[in-house]
Amino acid sequence: MKPIVLVVAGHVTRDAVPALCAELETLLSGPGAPVPDGVPPAPPGPVECDVGGVVRPGLALVEAVARLALVARRSGRQLVLRRVGPELQGLLDLVGLADVVGLGEPGGQGARREPGEFGEPEGVAEVRAPGA
């Protein structure tokens, strides 16, 4: 199954967190969402969250990651962060979220995949924090 990709960029504030969660819920309910008529859906793939464009990562971003991980889990998926910088990595380690979400490679390169492993993402959204 192709991953759903949410791109988070700019400076994330606490006010932006509900909009990020709503955007992910919209992506998860789009094409490829589980079929409700008792038909077992295909095993869901990961939800990828690209945080490489975030400036000044802080506790609001950590809150966003925690809430996005909950939204993903409610759909039977795992949140995987891509392009995680050292500042965000340190914050996630500090609060214990590094063990909860999947992390890309150190240095912000993201998780390695074989070419064509997932193909094109099924849902891609870029969400910029207000004022970014």
All heavy atoms as an XYZ file, in Angstrom:
930
protein
N       0.846     -1.173      0.000
C       0.000      0.000      0.000
C       0.890      1.234      0.000
O       1.910      1.285      0.652
C      -0.912     -0.018      1.226
C      -1.758      1.227      1.343
S      -2.884      1.142      2.726
C      -4.365      0.804      1.819
N       0.498      2.237     -0.725
C       1.247      3.470     -0.800
C       1.076      4.257      0.490
O       0.009      4.269      1.079
C       0.743      4.302     -1.971
C       0.933      3.631     -3.307
C       0.328      4.461     -4.402
C       0.421      3.740     -5.725
N      -0.249      4.466     -6.782
N       2.140      4.951      0.908
C       2.013      5.718      2.154
C       1.230      7.005      1.949
O       1.166      7.552      0.859
C       3.470      6.020      2.523
C       4.162      6.075      1.210
C       3.480      5.027      0.351
N       0.670      7.468      3.020
C       0.085      8.799      3.063
C       1.186      9.701      3.586
O       1.868      9.355      4.555
C      -1.142      8.820      3.977
C      -2.267      8.034      3.319
C      -1.565     10.238      4.306
C      -3.522      7.916      4.159
N       1.381     10.847      2.957
C       2.465     11.745      3.336
C       1.883     13.096      3.732
O       1.134     13.702      2.982
C       3.479     11.934      2.184
C       4.589     12.889      2.601
C       4.053     10.598      1.754
N       2.249     13.554      4.926
C       1.883     14.875      5.417
C       3.167     15.666      5.564
O       4.092     15.226      6.250
C       1.169     14.766      6.767
C       0.765     16.076      7.435
C      -0.355     16.750      6.654
C       0.316     15.816      8.859
N       3.245     16.809      4.899
C       4.434     17.651      4.965
C       4.122     18.823      5.892
O       3.180     19.564      5.656
C       4.838     18.168      3.565
C       6.071     19.061      3.662
C       5.091     17.001      2.619
N       4.926     18.955      6.938
C       4.750     20.037      7.895
C       5.926     20.988      7.722
O       7.086     20.563      7.753
C       4.697     19.503      9.346
C       4.497     20.642     10.327
C       3.586     18.470      9.491
N       5.622     22.277      7.519
C       6.682     23.256      7.288
C       6.379     24.540      8.055
O       5.249     24.778      8.462
C       6.801     23.548      5.794
N       7.403     25.351      8.229
C       7.239     26.624      8.919
C       7.415     26.467     10.419
O       7.941     25.470     10.897
N       6.968     27.458     11.147
C       7.041     27.431     12.616
C       5.712     26.909     13.141
O       4.669     27.528     12.912
C       7.335     28.828     13.164
C       7.414     28.867     14.655
N       8.431     28.240     15.353
C       6.605     29.430     15.581
C       8.236     28.433     16.648
N       7.138     29.147     16.810
N       5.723     25.788     13.815
C       4.498     25.165     14.320
C       4.189     25.737     15.704
O       5.027     25.685     16.602
C       4.639     23.625     14.394
C       3.398     22.998     14.982
C       4.926     23.062     13.009
N       2.975     26.265     15.848
C       2.511     26.774     17.135
C       1.403     25.861     17.644
O       0.858     25.044     16.895
C       1.946     28.197     16.987
O       0.806     28.161     16.122
C       2.994     29.154     16.429
N       1.046     26.023     18.909
C      -0.030     25.200     19.483
C      -1.342     25.430     18.735
O      -2.155     24.520     18.621
C      -0.201     25.512     20.963
C       0.974     24.998     21.782
C       0.708     25.033     23.244
N      -0.173     23.906     23.558
C      -0.942     23.862     24.629
N      -0.963     24.854     25.476
N      -1.694     22.814     24.859
N      -1.555     26.649     18.237
C      -2.787     26.944     17.502
C      -2.874     26.166     16.191
O      -3.969     25.937     15.681
C      -2.883     28.444     17.208
C      -3.065     29.279     18.467
O      -3.545     28.729     19.482
O      -2.728     30.478     18.427
N      -1.737     25.764     15.635
C      -1.721     25.050     14.362
C      -1.958     23.551     14.511
O      -2.278     22.867     13.540
C      -0.389     25.284     13.646
N      -1.822     23.018     15.721
C      -1.893     21.573     15.937
C      -3.253     20.986     15.526
O      -3.294     19.971     14.824
C      -1.519     21.214     17.390
C      -1.724     19.740     17.662
C      -0.073     21.608     17.663
N      -4.394     21.581     15.921
C      -5.671     21.001     15.492
C      -5.834     20.940     13.969
O      -6.379     19.971     13.434
C      -6.719     21.924     16.125
C      -6.032     22.521     17.302
C      -4.594     22.684     16.871
N      -5.318     21.950     13.265
C      -5.412     21.945     11.796
C      -4.563     20.828     11.199
O      -4.966     20.190     10.215
C      -4.981     23.292     11.230
N      -3.391     20.574     11.785
C      -2.551     19.478     11.309
C      -3.264     18.140     11.487
O      -3.268     17.298     10.582
C      -1.214     19.457     12.053
C      -0.256     20.598     11.764
C       0.901     20.584     12.750
C       0.263     20.505     10.344
N      -3.888     17.958     12.646
C      -4.613     16.703     12.908
C      -5.801     16.551     11.965
O      -6.059     15.457     11.451
C      -5.067     16.653     14.363
S      -3.691     16.510     15.520
N      -6.516     17.642     11.728
C      -7.661     17.598     10.813
C      -7.212     17.256      9.399
O      -7.877     16.490      8.688
C      -8.405     18.934     10.836
N      -6.069     17.809      8.978
C      -5.547     17.503      7.640
C      -5.194     16.031      7.520
O      -5.491     15.384      6.517
C      -4.327     18.370      7.338
C      -3.766     18.165      5.950
C      -4.740     18.537      4.841
O      -5.515     19.486      5.015
O      -4.708     17.858      3.789
N      -4.582     15.468      8.551
C      -4.244     14.044      8.515
C      -5.510     13.190      8.503
O      -5.591     12.206      7.766
C      -3.355     13.662      9.694
C      -2.921     12.198      9.726
C      -2.226     11.786      8.429
C      -2.023     11.942     10.929
N      -6.503     13.562      9.283
C      -7.774     12.821      9.267
C      -8.404     12.856      7.884
O      -8.954     11.855      7.414
C      -8.732     13.395     10.311
C      -8.321     13.049     11.723
C      -9.136     13.769     12.782
O      -9.897     14.705     12.443
O      -9.006     13.402     13.958
N      -8.314     14.007      7.210
C      -8.838     14.119      5.842
C      -8.082     13.195      4.896
O      -8.690     12.499      4.077
C      -8.735     15.573      5.350
O      -9.510     16.404      6.216
C      -9.240     15.716      3.927
N      -6.760     13.173      5.010
C      -5.963     12.281      4.156
C      -6.303     10.818      4.415
O      -6.374     10.009      3.484
C      -4.474     12.516      4.384
C      -3.900     13.822      3.862
C      -2.468     14.007      4.352
C      -3.948     13.846      2.348
N      -6.504     10.476      5.680
C      -6.801      9.085      6.033
C      -8.194      8.655      5.586
O      -8.433      7.470      5.375
C      -6.658      8.882      7.543
C      -5.227      8.921      8.053
C      -5.200      8.998      9.568
C      -4.448      7.717      7.557
N      -9.101      9.589      5.440
C     -10.460      9.231      5.021
C     -10.638      9.318      3.509
O     -11.719      9.047      2.999
C     -11.488     10.126      5.714
O     -11.325     11.467      5.290
N      -9.584      9.674      2.791
C      -9.648      9.796      1.341
C      -9.599      8.440      0.665
O      -9.839      7.400      1.282
N      -9.299      8.418     -0.644
C      -9.206      7.152     -1.368
C      -8.220      6.213     -0.699
O      -7.176      6.630     -0.227
C      -8.699      7.561     -2.752
C      -9.012      9.009     -2.866
C      -8.989      9.569     -1.466
N      -8.588      4.967     -0.606
C      -7.734      3.969      0.023
C      -8.063      3.751      1.483
O      -7.443      2.943      2.146
N      -9.062      4.491      2.003
C      -9.481      4.299      3.385
C     -10.194      2.961      3.501
O     -10.711      2.432      2.511
C     -10.391      5.439      3.820
N     -10.234      2.380      4.706
C     -10.900      1.089      4.871
C     -12.351      1.108      4.383
O     -13.054      2.084      4.561
C     -10.849      0.849      6.381
C      -9.702      1.677      6.849
C      -9.636      2.860      5.932
N     -12.772      0.021      3.784
C     -14.133     -0.122      3.281
C     -15.030     -0.569      4.436
O     -14.755     -1.571      5.084
C     -14.178     -1.153      2.133
C     -15.588     -1.313      1.597
C     -13.217     -0.755      1.036
N     -16.147      0.148      4.707
C     -16.943     -0.140      5.895
C     -17.853     -1.360      5.830
O     -18.329     -1.801      6.851
C     -17.773      1.132      6.062
C     -17.871      1.717      4.703
C     -16.597      1.327      4.004
N     -18.149     -1.934      4.698
C     -19.154     -2.991      4.566
C     -18.655     -4.364      4.995
O     -19.036     -5.374      4.417
C     -19.665     -3.067      3.121
C     -20.436     -1.832      2.730
O     -21.040     -1.202      3.633
O     -20.443     -1.497      1.543
N     -17.834     -4.423      6.016
C     -17.364     -5.702      6.517
C     -16.284     -6.332      5.675
O     -15.817     -7.424      5.971
N     -15.888     -5.676      4.591
C     -14.820     -6.200      3.746
C     -13.501     -5.873      4.433
O     -13.232     -4.716      4.747
C     -14.865     -5.544      2.343
C     -13.722     -6.036      1.491
C     -16.197     -5.805      1.691
N     -12.670     -6.873      4.711
C     -11.412     -6.569      5.390
C     -10.501     -5.744      4.485
O     -10.261     -6.126      3.341
C     -10.804     -7.936      5.691
C     -11.499     -8.877      4.783
C     -12.828     -8.279      4.434
N     -10.029     -4.603      4.980
C      -9.139     -3.785      4.161
C      -7.760     -4.407      4.079
O      -7.398     -5.264      4.886
C      -9.085     -2.457      4.930
C      -9.360     -2.833      6.340
C     -10.288     -4.028      6.287
N      -7.004     -3.969      3.099
C      -5.609     -4.399      2.991
C      -4.856     -3.851      4.198
O      -5.245     -2.835      4.762
C      -5.001     -3.856      1.700
N      -3.793     -4.513      4.628
C      -3.040     -3.992      5.762
C      -2.591     -2.557      5.478
O      -2.013     -2.292      4.428
C      -1.834     -4.918      5.868
C      -2.202     -6.138      5.110
C      -3.211     -5.720      4.075
N      -2.876     -1.648      6.400
C      -2.530     -0.257      6.136
C      -1.027     -0.018      6.210
O      -0.329     -0.657      6.991
C      -3.258      0.515      7.228
C      -3.504     -0.473      8.311
C      -3.572     -1.826      7.656
N      -0.582      0.887      5.381
C       0.823      1.259      5.383
C       1.068      2.380      6.368
O       0.167      2.812      7.086
N       2.284      2.875      6.398
C       2.609      3.937      7.346
C       2.040      5.283      6.915
O       1.682      5.480      5.759
C       4.137      3.972      7.305
C       4.463      3.525      5.920
C       3.422      2.483      5.579
N       1.965      6.194      7.848
C       1.694      7.594      7.570
C       3.030      8.294      7.714
O       3.633      8.264      8.780
C       0.676      8.195      8.567
C       0.552      9.692      8.363
C      -0.665      7.518      8.437
N       3.524      8.875      6.632
C       4.806      9.557      6.673
C       4.582     11.035      6.916
O       3.721     11.649      6.299
C       5.567      9.349      5.368
C       5.955      7.900      5.150
C       6.791      7.708      3.902
O       7.191      8.711      3.277
O       7.047      6.543      3.560
N       5.343     11.599      7.828
C       5.258     13.012      8.156
C       6.631     13.630      7.946
O       7.574     13.329      8.673
C       4.779     13.198      9.603
S       4.556     14.919     10.072
N       6.737     14.467      6.918
C       7.998     15.112      6.581
C       8.099     16.415      7.375
O       7.331     17.346      7.151
C       8.041     15.399      5.085
C       9.358     15.974      4.617
O      10.101     16.550      5.432
O       9.647     15.858      3.409
N       9.028     16.462      8.318
C       9.190     17.633      9.178
C      10.470     18.408      8.848
O      10.886     19.275      9.616
C       9.172     17.236     10.674
C       7.815     16.728     11.084
C      10.255     16.208     10.978
N      11.062     18.134      7.704
C      12.309     18.788      7.325
C      12.181     20.281      7.090
O      13.161     21.006      7.176
N      10.982     20.763      6.791
C      10.777     22.184      6.535
C      10.365     22.984      7.750
O      10.051     24.168      7.643
N      10.370     22.349      8.916
C       9.979     23.043     10.145
C      11.140     23.913     10.618
O      12.293     23.476     10.633
C       9.580     22.036     11.245
C       9.368     22.736     12.573
C       8.329     21.285     10.844
N      10.810     25.158     10.989
C      11.819     26.047     11.553
C      11.571     26.181     13.053
O      10.425     26.174     13.500
C      11.809     27.439     10.879
C      12.228     27.339      9.435
C      10.459     28.105     10.988
N      12.622     26.259     13.816
C      12.574     26.397     15.274
C      11.660     25.351     15.922
O      10.632     25.687     16.515
C      12.112     27.799     15.670
C      13.034     28.896     15.226
C      12.591     30.249     15.730
N      11.165     30.476     15.619
C      10.588     31.354     14.798
N      11.338     32.119     14.050
N       9.296     31.502     14.758
N      12.030     24.070     15.820
C      11.190     23.045     16.454
C      11.126     23.273     17.966
O      12.132     23.607     18.584
C      11.888     21.733     16.126
C      13.241     22.088     15.651
C      13.219     23.507     15.211
N       9.931     23.134     18.511
C       9.732     23.341     19.939
C       8.695     22.382     20.477
O       8.308     21.404     19.812
N       8.210     22.680     21.661
C       7.248     21.785     22.294
C       5.917     21.732     21.555
O       5.216     20.724     21.625
C       7.056     22.167     23.755
C       8.281     21.897     24.634
C       8.017     22.338     26.065
C       8.671     20.435     24.593
N       5.559     22.785     20.832
C       4.332     22.736     20.037
C       4.452     21.678     18.940
O       3.497     20.955     18.657
C       4.030     24.104     19.427
N       5.630     21.558     18.342
C       5.843     20.518     17.335
C       5.808     19.139     17.974
O       5.259     18.195     17.406
C       7.159     20.739     16.594
C       7.492     19.712     15.513
C       6.409     19.652     14.442
C       8.846     20.017     14.895
N       6.370     19.016     19.164
C       6.327     17.740     19.882
C       4.872     17.357     20.163
O       4.479     16.202     19.986
C       7.152     17.816     21.183
C       6.946     16.584     22.036
C       8.629     17.991     20.856
N       4.054     18.331     20.589
C       2.633     18.066     20.807
C       1.961     17.630     19.504
O       1.159     16.691     19.489
C       1.932     19.307     21.351
C       0.443     19.100     21.552
C      -0.292     20.355     21.998
O       0.335     21.371     22.322
O      -1.530     20.296     22.015
N       2.296     18.307     18.406
C       1.725     17.939     17.111
C       2.091     16.506     16.746
O       1.238     15.740     16.284
C       2.203     18.913     16.035
N       3.352     16.136     16.940
C       3.791     14.772     16.629
C       3.014     13.762     17.462
O       2.543     12.740     16.947
C       5.321     14.626     16.842
C       5.744     13.167     16.825
C       6.075     15.420     15.785
N       2.840     14.049     18.750
C       2.109     13.125     19.625
C       0.662     12.968     19.160
O       0.139     11.851     19.074
C       2.153     13.623     21.063
N       0.026     14.071     18.832
C      -1.376     14.005     18.413
C      -1.529     13.374     17.028
O      -2.479     12.626     16.782
C      -1.998     15.387     18.482
C      -2.158     15.806     19.959
C      -2.771     17.149     20.153
N      -4.085     17.273     19.541
C      -4.758     18.412     19.504
N      -4.267     19.508     20.049
N      -5.937     18.465     18.921
N      -0.590     13.654     16.120
C      -0.623     13.016     14.798
C      -0.420     11.512     14.923
O      -1.048     10.732     14.197
C       0.432     13.632     13.876
C       0.173     15.064     13.429
C       1.409     15.643     12.742
C      -1.044     15.140     12.517
N       0.440     11.095     15.849
C       0.654      9.663     16.076
C      -0.643      9.009     16.561
O      -0.964      7.885     16.150
C       1.780      9.440     17.083
N      -1.396      9.694     17.414
C      -2.685      9.154     17.877
C      -3.687      9.039     16.734
O      -4.399      8.034     16.619
C      -3.260     10.038     18.986
C      -2.579      9.934     20.337
C      -3.139     10.981     21.283
C      -2.742      8.544     20.914
N      -3.748     10.057     15.890
C      -4.660     10.018     14.738
C      -4.297      8.839     13.840
O      -5.169      8.095     13.382
C      -4.616     11.356     13.956
C      -5.358     11.246     12.637
C      -5.193     12.487     14.796
N      -3.007      8.655     13.590
C      -2.563      7.548     12.732
C      -2.920      6.204     13.362
O      -3.420      5.297     12.683
C      -1.054      7.648     12.486
N      -2.679      6.067     14.658
C      -2.973      4.788     15.336
C      -4.454      4.459     15.328
O      -4.826      3.292     15.255
C      -2.462      4.817     16.768
C      -0.980      4.607     16.834
C      -0.530      4.475     18.257
N       0.913      4.339     18.262
C       1.556      3.581     19.108
N       0.916      2.915     20.029
N       2.857      3.503     19.049
N      -5.306      5.477     15.441
C      -6.749      5.230     15.387
C      -7.168      4.631     14.053
O      -8.194      3.996     13.957
C      -7.519      6.529     15.637
C      -7.516      6.930     17.078
C      -8.418      8.129     17.309
N      -8.023      8.797     18.506
C      -7.717     10.083     18.608
N      -7.788     10.863     17.553
N      -7.357     10.595     19.754
N      -6.360      4.860     13.009
C      -6.639      4.287     11.691
C      -5.878      3.006     11.456
O      -5.844      2.499     10.344
C      -6.236      5.233     10.576
O      -6.453      6.525     10.833
N      -5.198      2.517     12.483
C      -4.439      1.282     12.332
C      -3.113      1.474     11.631
O      -2.554      0.533     11.078
N      -2.602      2.675     11.624
C      -1.333      2.973     10.956
C      -0.314      3.485     11.962
O      -0.655      3.847     13.075
C      -1.536      4.035      9.873
C      -2.430      3.577      8.745
C      -2.678      4.725      7.791
N      -3.557      4.348      6.709
C      -3.152      4.176      5.454
N      -1.897      4.327      5.139
N      -4.019      3.850      4.524
N       0.951      3.544     11.548
C       2.008      4.096     12.380
C       2.508      5.386     11.740
O       2.658      5.464     10.522
C       3.177      3.129     12.527
C       4.284      3.716     13.392
C       5.546      2.886     13.418
O       5.741      2.020     12.578
N       6.407      3.165     14.363
N       2.769      6.381     12.567
C       3.358      7.623     12.101
C       4.868      7.425     11.996
O       5.509      6.951     12.928
C       3.055      8.765     13.077
C       3.555     10.141     12.646
C       2.727     10.661     11.461
C       3.483     11.123     13.807
N       5.424      7.778     10.845
C       6.865      7.705     10.615
C       7.329      9.098     10.220
O       6.838      9.660      9.247
C       7.211      6.692      9.496
C       8.704      6.686      9.221
C       6.717      5.308      9.853
N       8.256      9.653     10.993
C       8.776     10.987     10.698
C       9.939     10.887      9.727
O      10.803     10.027      9.865
C       9.233     11.674     11.990
C       8.168     11.918     13.040
C       8.785     12.582     14.260
C       7.035     12.759     12.496
N       9.954     11.796      8.759
C      11.051     11.884      7.797
C      11.765     13.209      7.993
O      11.150     14.195      8.373
C      10.526     11.824      6.360
C       9.927     10.516      5.998
C       9.633     10.384      4.527
N       9.228     11.628      3.884
C       8.611     11.712      2.727
N       8.291     10.611      2.083
N       8.290     12.858      2.205
N      13.044     13.220      7.694
C      13.887     14.414      7.744
C      13.828     15.077      9.118
O      13.574     16.262      9.254
C      13.519     15.384      6.621
C      13.677     14.746      5.253
C      13.621     15.671      4.083
N      12.645     16.724      4.173
C      12.852     17.962      3.717
N      14.007     18.277      3.166
N      11.916     18.873      3.804
N      14.083     14.275     10.139
C      14.082     14.750     11.519
C      15.441     15.374     11.829
O      16.462     14.706     11.747
C      13.801     13.585     12.500
C      13.849     14.073     13.938
C      12.472     12.938     12.179
N      15.426     16.649     12.172
C      16.664     17.350     12.513
C      17.113     17.021     13.928
O      16.350     16.464     14.731
N      18.342     17.375     14.265
C      18.874     17.039     15.590
C      18.115     17.712     16.738
O      17.995     17.134     17.815
C      20.329     17.500     15.537
C      20.441     18.386     14.352
C      19.338     18.035     13.419
N      17.609     18.939     16.522
C      16.867     19.608     17.595
C      15.578     18.852     17.916
O      15.271     18.607     19.080
C      16.539     21.048     17.203
C      17.751     21.946     17.123
C      17.410     23.318     16.568
O      16.282     23.511     16.066
O      18.280     24.200     16.645
N      14.830     18.487     16.879
C      13.592     17.741     17.093
C      13.900     16.361     17.655
O      13.206     15.883     18.560
C      12.782     17.628     15.804
C      11.483     16.825     15.906
C      10.563     17.391     16.981
C      10.783     16.782     14.564
N      14.935     15.724     17.157
C      15.331     14.412     17.669
C      15.589     14.484     19.176
O      15.133     13.634     19.940
C      16.589     13.912     16.948
C      17.136     12.607     17.492
C      16.314     11.409     17.103
O      15.990     11.243     15.938
N      15.974     10.569     18.058
N      16.289     15.520     19.610
C      16.575     15.697     21.029
C      15.313     15.895     21.855
O      15.170     15.328     22.943
N      14.385     16.689     21.333
C      13.121     16.907     22.049
C      12.307     15.618     22.137
O      11.732     15.306     23.183
C      12.293     18.004     21.359
C      12.811     19.429     21.511
C      12.038     20.372     20.593
C      12.709     19.883     22.959
N      12.244     14.869     21.041
C      11.489     13.607     21.052
C      12.113     12.603     22.027
O      11.396     11.888     22.725
C      11.411     13.016     19.641
C      10.601     13.829     18.630
C      10.753     13.237     17.233
C       9.150     13.911     19.029
N      13.438     12.569     22.072
C      14.122     11.702     23.040
C      13.807     12.136     24.464
O      13.536     11.303     25.334
C      15.640     11.736     22.829
C      16.092     10.999     21.584
O      15.346     10.111     21.106
O      17.185     11.313     21.073
N      13.823     13.439     24.700
C      13.609     13.985     26.038
C      12.237     13.620     26.598
O      12.111     13.261     27.758
C      13.769     15.512     26.013
C      13.619     16.234     27.338
C      14.763     15.881     28.273
C      13.575     17.742     27.110
N      11.203     13.687     25.740
C       9.837     13.413     26.221
C       9.409     11.967     26.005
O       8.295     11.596     26.345
C       8.808     14.380     25.588
C       9.131     15.808     25.939
C       8.719     14.189     24.085
N      10.273     11.145     25.428
C       9.967      9.726     25.253
C       9.173      9.386     24.014
O       8.715      8.250     23.871
N       9.003     10.322     23.095
C       8.241     10.029     21.875
C       9.072      9.344     20.803
O       8.512      8.783     19.864
C       7.635     11.306     21.297
C       6.346     11.766     21.935
C       5.885     13.078     21.314
C       5.258     10.715     21.789
N      10.388      9.365     20.931
C      11.222      8.714     19.922
C      10.948      7.217     19.875
O      11.143      6.569     18.842
C      12.697      8.982     20.199
N      10.466      6.665     20.986
C      10.133      5.241     21.034
C       8.731      4.954     20.519
O       8.371      3.805     20.314
C      10.251      4.722     22.468
C      11.667      4.807     23.005
O      12.607      4.768     22.185
O      11.826      4.926     24.232
N       7.927      5.997     20.345
C       6.523      5.826     19.957
C       6.331      5.974     18.457
O       5.561      5.243     17.854
C       5.636      6.845     20.712
C       4.199      6.782     20.247
C       5.728      6.614     22.213
N       7.034      6.921     17.854
C       6.899      7.151     16.416
C       8.107      6.567     15.705
O       9.181      6.444     16.286
C       6.765      8.653     16.082
C       5.520      9.238     16.697
C       7.981      9.433     16.502
N       7.918      6.218     14.453
C       9.046      5.773     13.649
C       9.855      6.985     13.231
O       9.299      8.023     12.896
N      11.163      6.870     13.284
C      12.031      7.987     12.919
C      12.846      7.637     11.697
O      13.266      6.493     11.531
C      12.967      8.350     14.075
C      12.292      8.830     15.352
C      13.325      9.034     16.449
C      11.521     10.107     15.111
N      13.092      8.653     10.866
C      13.969      8.477      9.726
C      15.406      8.375     10.215
O      15.683      8.358     11.406
N      16.340      8.316      9.299
C      17.749      8.183      9.647
C      18.254      9.433     10.341
O      17.777     10.525     10.072
C      18.569      7.962      8.374
C      18.278      6.646      7.707
C      19.067      6.508      6.420
O      19.947      7.337      6.165
O      18.787      5.575      5.684
N      19.241      9.298     11.205
C      19.859     10.473     11.823
C      20.390     11.406     10.747
O      20.788     10.976      9.677
C      21.007      9.893     12.650
C      20.657      8.462     12.858
C      19.833      8.048     11.669
N      20.386     12.682     11.046
C      20.884     13.656     10.081
C      19.802     14.165      9.161
O      20.069     14.905      8.234
N      18.577     13.772      9.400
C      17.470     14.333      8.653
C      17.269     13.760      7.270
O      16.634     14.366      6.435
N      17.803     12.596      6.980
C      17.674     12.046      5.637
C      16.394     11.262      5.426
O      16.044     10.947      4.311
C      18.878     11.153      5.306
C      20.179     11.912      5.289
C      20.153     13.048      4.296
O      19.807     12.863      3.146
N      20.488     14.246      4.734
N      15.689     10.893      6.480
C      14.459     10.125      6.318
C      14.742      8.648      6.222
O      15.880      8.203      6.153
N      13.694      7.871      6.238
C      13.825      6.424      6.187
C      14.231      5.981      4.789
O      13.767      6.526      3.801
C      12.507      5.770      6.591
N      15.092      4.975      4.724
C      15.493      4.440      3.419
C      14.443      3.497      2.899
O      13.874      2.718      3.636
C      16.808      3.688      3.534
C      17.977      4.577      3.666
C      19.232      3.780      3.473
N      20.349      4.653      3.794
C      21.596      4.310      3.680
N      21.915      3.122      3.278
N      22.547      5.157      3.989
N      14.200      3.585      1.599
C      13.271      2.675      0.943
C      13.924      2.210     -0.339
O      14.714      2.916     -0.931
C      11.960      3.378      0.576
C      11.158      3.810      1.736
C       9.796      4.227      1.269
N       9.879      5.378      0.389
C       8.943      6.299      0.303
N       7.873      6.223      1.035
N       9.055      7.302     -0.518
N      13.524      1.047     -0.745
C      13.960      0.578     -2.051
C      13.207      1.376     -3.106
O      12.033      1.709     -2.914
C      13.635     -0.912     -2.208
C      14.449     -1.795     -1.293
C      15.932     -1.676     -1.546
O      16.346     -1.647     -2.714
O      16.691     -1.600     -0.568
N      13.844      1.697     -4.239
C      13.142      2.428     -5.286
C      11.878      1.683     -5.697
O      11.897      0.483     -5.931
C      14.158      2.478     -6.438
C      15.487      2.279     -5.780
C      15.226      1.422     -4.571
N      10.777      2.404     -5.737
C       9.506      1.818     -6.142
C       8.832      0.976     -5.079
O       7.823      0.349     -5.340
N       9.375      0.971     -3.842
C       8.799      0.129     -2.797
C       7.359      0.509     -2.511
O       6.504     -0.339     -2.362
C       9.627      0.253     -1.520
C       9.110     -0.610     -0.387
C       9.960     -0.468      0.855
O      11.039      0.137      0.799
O       9.524     -0.984      1.899
N       7.103      1.808     -2.407
C       5.747      2.260     -2.151
C       5.142      2.959     -3.360
O       3.971      3.266     -3.360
C       5.703      3.238     -0.969
C       6.017      2.596      0.346
C       7.087      3.027      1.093
C       5.246      1.566      0.829
C       7.368      2.455      2.315
C       5.528      0.983      2.043
C       6.585      1.433      2.783
N       5.927      3.265     -4.358
C       5.409      4.009     -5.497
C       5.141      5.451     -5.094
O       5.745      5.992     -4.192
N       4.206      6.063     -5.760
C       3.833      7.431     -5.427
C       2.937      7.445     -4.204
O       2.100      6.565     -4.038
C       3.085      8.067     -6.610
C       3.971      8.344     -7.798
C       5.095      9.305     -7.479
O       4.837     10.360     -6.860
O       6.239      9.008     -7.837
N       3.099      8.441     -3.333
C       2.231      8.522     -2.167
C       0.774      8.672     -2.581
O       0.470      9.323     -3.559
C       2.722      9.783     -1.453
C       4.085     10.038     -1.978
C       4.105      9.482     -3.371
N      -0.132      8.068     -1.803
C      -1.550      8.144     -2.153
C      -2.180      9.444     -1.721
O      -3.155      9.879     -2.278
C      -2.312      6.957     -1.575
C      -2.398      6.929     -0.085
C      -3.087      5.690      0.417
O      -2.790      4.601     -0.065
O      -3.938      5.828      1.303
N      -1.661     10.080     -0.710
C      -2.194     11.354     -0.270
C      -1.049     12.213      0.219
O      -0.287     11.805      1.070
N      -0.879     13.375     -0.370
C       0.193     14.253      0.041
C      -0.416     15.607      0.350
O      -1.177     16.141     -0.441
C       1.261     14.416     -1.067
C       2.340     15.403     -0.639
C       1.868     13.086     -1.420
N      -0.110     16.139      1.503
C      -0.571     17.463      1.859
C       0.560     18.212      2.514
O       1.301     17.638      3.309
C      -1.760     17.392      2.809
N       0.711     19.466      2.153
C       1.691     20.302      2.819
C       0.921     21.298      3.658
O       0.023     21.976      3.175
C       2.573     21.040      1.823
C       3.588     21.912      2.524
C       4.634     22.481      1.604
O       4.685     22.087      0.437
O       5.409     23.321      2.070
N       1.243     21.329      4.921
C       0.578     22.234      5.828
C       1.618     23.162      6.398
O       2.601     22.728      6.984
C      -0.113     21.455      6.987
C      -0.807     22.412      7.931
C      -1.093     20.445      6.419
N       1.433     24.444      6.171
C       2.336     25.444      6.741
C       1.661     26.077      7.933
O       0.482     26.396      7.889
C       2.668     26.529      5.717
C       3.514     26.019      4.590
C       4.179     27.175      3.866
N       5.128     26.676      2.927
C       6.404     26.444      3.208
N       6.868     26.680      4.390
N       7.215     25.983      2.298
N       2.429     26.224      8.984
C       1.905     26.872     10.176
C       1.591     28.324      9.848
O       2.281     28.952      9.050
C       2.918     26.789     11.299
N       0.523     28.892     10.437
C       0.169     30.295     10.171
C       1.348     31.210     10.468
O       2.044     31.037     11.458
C      -0.982     30.572     11.137
C      -1.554     29.222     11.445
C      -0.405     28.263     11.371
N       1.586     32.151      9.573
C       2.655     33.107      9.754
C       4.013     32.603      9.297
O       5.016     33.264      9.469
N       4.054     31.396      8.713
C       5.347     30.839      8.289
C       5.648     31.265      6.879
O       4.836     31.496      6.071
C       5.322     29.328      8.385
